[in-house]
Amino acid sequence: ILPNADLTYQLRSSLAVEPGDGHSYACRVEHSSLGGQSVLIPWGHSRCWGPGLAVGITLGVLSVAAVAVALWRSRRK
């Protein structure tokens, strides 16, 4: 149990699973403020874009910059 700055408390729980195990997981929250109801939150798969996204964005920005410079030079003449 961990204290918060507003004098409330939080409880943390963790579970280590192997990637690609084929199972699906959800988190069920029960709290007095929910009026006896519980909330079920499915745990979705996170996407790791990796370096491919950064490379793609960099190439896109460089391409746009090259076209802009080429247009600027052609209009300048």
Summary of the structure (lengths in Angstrom):
residues: 77
radius of gyration: 24.9
end to end distance: 70.8
largest distance: 75.1
contacts: 95
relative contact order: 0.08
helix: 39%
strand: 21%
